[in-house]
Amino acid sequence: MSRHIAGHDLEPLATGSWILGTGGGGSPYSSYLGMKNFYGSGGSVDLLDPAELADDDLVAVLSTMGAPVVFQERMPDPAFAIKPLRIMEAYLGKRFRAVMTVEIGGCNAFQPLLAAAASGLPVVDADAMGRAFPEAQMQTFAIADLTMYPHVVADIRDNDVIVARAATWHALERVRRKVCTEFGSVATTCQAPRTGAEIKRHAILHTTSRAIALGREVRRARAAHEDTVAATVRAAHGKLLFRGKVIDVQRRTTEGFLRGTTRFAGLDGDAGSTFEIAFQNEFSVGWRDGTVAVTTPDLICVLDSVSGEAIGTESLRYGQRVSVIALPSPAIHRTAKGLEHVGPRAFGYDISFKSVFAEDEVELEV
Amino acid sequence: MSRHIAGHDLEPLATGSWILGTGGGGSPYSSYLGMKNFYGSGGSVDLLDPAELADDDLVAVLSTMGAPVVFQERMPDPAFAIKPLRIMEAYLGKRFRAVMTVEIGGCNAFQPLLAAAASGLPVVDADAMGRAFPEAQMQTFAIADLTMYPHVVADIRDNDVIVARAATWHALERVRRKVCTEFGSVATTCQAPRTGAEIKRHAILHTTSRAIALGREVRRARAAHEDTVAATVRAAHGKLLFRGKVIDVQRRTTEGFLRGTTRFAGLDGDAGSTFEIAFQNEFSVGWRDGTVAVTTPDLICVLDSVSGEAIGTESLRYGQRVSVIALPSPAIHRTAKGLEHVGPRAFGYDISFKSVFAEDEVELEV
């Protein structure tokens, strides 16, 4: 059923989507402030159940792309979010029925809300990653081998590029990444238009609702002075992997990504151990005392041990008390085809995926 | 008057356009072979006098862009030349009346002929540089502040980008250069569509005819065992600046360009002197014994002292006997606005332009 996103859902959406960002996707905070402002002036946004889409409804798949650290300086706003959608409509000569995000993790959870604020279009309660991933070919529509073009990349200035055709999803990713870097490492996109039928079949459904529910639970636990990390693990059927403090962070902003590693020294039951995580925008592989402990597509999340808020790869810093948790991935990511797109080898690690979750353990569901 | 380009005009066009390339634009040789092949199988191409264009006729401005050294490996052909034109027609929802080149210097002299071979469209006898220059904002349409978008960049594979809008000509150049580099440093373009009125007012007219006539004169002198360099200087109202041999070449392929310097030791009357030239695809500034002797927009051409054929920045090599000549630039390049776009400062040299030609000396005309 279609429903309004309530004003009091916005803060939980920020908390929940930041956890699902697995370190990447950019902090949702400034997008959240933008939407809070819109609600404060009487606006509101409709959330559309994907089941309500007609098979031939056309949906705009939106994102902000680039280096998350830049998003903190050039804050998202409705006009920038809607710009590539309007360019795509002019290019197609068709109007969109609704908007959705390419990824529910991080600030892009709010991208269709910002576009909705500028257009009145409803937001489809779904995404194409169930989390955040750094590259275009990591979306479920790529795993399903759907067409990847046309794809609009818009600059905050008067510069706009349409990738009219691309030979492969990887070719699309490479060229749009170069364009984005030239645009200052921040751009908004309107990706290949999707039909209602494609979304119902290939998107990860109800992820906006899921992020809101997860955020609500964290905030409830915090207000009740309960263990917020335990609350997230319980609500999202996850596992606590490590508790410690940050003792090292190495980052480099390169080729349009934030790459690096971070290392934690164990505390409490993990005292004497270390945990290291490598990232490309998002956390990809974790090692406990030098042995692989967890890899993508399991969701690797680093939370503030007290507040339960997620910590992004760009905001990790020495001395933070952190908890590493894993959440189960959407089933599509664990198929052979899914692993080609988002498994450890897709990130350059010669490691076979072995989930920290047994086969019969449930998917992320709050 | 519209006329056929004769088969026996193709080789002179290659010779003349390579001289007007001022070291850049890429050798026309393989494009010439492609057209020779087309003519050999009974094809021919019409050359249209710009005066015959109606004011609202739409003309496709075409080019191959990238690193000339790559063009030698991935040879130009009609299908690749016409590809961005067809994408532009689909984007605009309009058909073109004719084709023209963005630059008469180097292989792009043949680009509209290749497109004509694939489409039957006539080639407008004009270009937007009167020579070759490395960047988009160096064309006369940029000097005239005409709109720079849409601009199509096509890959030889199934990758195509439309720059739908650009804030400035420089912004267009930067983003299309990144795309071209990602495409393997070779791409074909269909630049912002131009009307007949714009061409008649702002293009450099009759430059295809001029290149053919120049090439004919070089070849006539060669057959008659005359001094080919002197023949070019006389025919094009140029000046001989230096005769010598190549003693040094430094090249780096960087940011989508071929940059570097070359140094010549004097022979004959120039014995004891040296001449150094800096280039960015094309020759930009020349120094005789450490003192500035010639700068863009004067055309700086390096010719084989015997054959009179031009030598490109990518084909300079130790020991070649060379003659450096200057040819007068089109008048538009010597205006204050023109110098902003193509003067020495536009190439990063803190030098004021002083032509080697007196004010009353004529423009390049054969």
Interface residues (C-beta under 8 A of the other chain):
Chain A: I87 Y91 V152 D155 R157 D158 N159 D160 V161 I162 V163 A164 R165 A166 A167 A171 R174 V175 K178 V179 T181 E182 F183
Chain B: I87 Y91 V152 D155 R157 D158 N159 D160 V161 I162 V163 A164 R165 A166 A167 A171 R174 V175 K178 V179 T181 E182 F183
